[in-house]
Amino acid sequence: MGDVDQGWSPLKRVLQKAAVAKCAEMVGSGQQILDMTVAYAKEREQFGQLIGSFQAIQHHCTSMLIDLEGCRWITYKAAWMIDEGMPHDKEASIAKAWCSEAYRRIVALGHQVFGGIGYMEEHDLPLYFRRARVAEATFGDAAFHRKIVADHIYSNGWVIPSPVEF
């Protein structure tokens, strides 16, 4: 790893890349959950009509899509910056913090659309729930990465104005 007490720098770079790779995995899983949810909403009938025709279900699917696209965009940006050799500490942490929380929201909304069947062990959704819980903590949770972003902002001399200055 290098000299004594100098191992953090290379390890930090590896952990940042791993966090972005975990984000890419969460994007793929989130897409699968959204696809399953939309397909279910198109086939499940309740009260004589498809549940996909209910506005609340449409809102849930839209919220899932918005979270997913945010994850996809920030993950692509962080991965691009890593690939180009650009400084990416802040972007990798932003991606991990956002994706961890958004992935959990996507799973939760999927559970709401599926209802009871989404909690059955025979269904795929509990597997994605467990994956979301593990992915949140892997390579640092959202609070850890938000602290990195805050430290980066503070070290660059950004001053957050008080509400009076707005």
Number of C-alpha atoms within 10 A of each C-alpha: 10 9 6 6 8 10 11 11 11 11 11 12 14 11 15 23 19 16 25 26 17 21 29 21 16 27 23 15 19 29 19 14 22 22 15 15 25 20 12 17 20 13 12 13 13 10 6 7 12 14 21 22 12 12 10 12 20 16 13 20 22 13 16 24 17 14 21 23 16 16 28 20 13 21 28 16 17 28 22 13 16 19 11 10 9 10 11 20 19 18 21 28 26 21 28 36 25 20 31 24 18 25 29 22 18 27 25 15 21 27 19 15 22 19 11 9 14 18 16 11 10 10 11 14 23 17 12 21 19 12 17 24 14 13 23 22 14 15 19 18 19 20 13 14 23 19 13 18 19 13 12 14 14 12 10 9 8 10 9 9 8 7 6 5 6 5
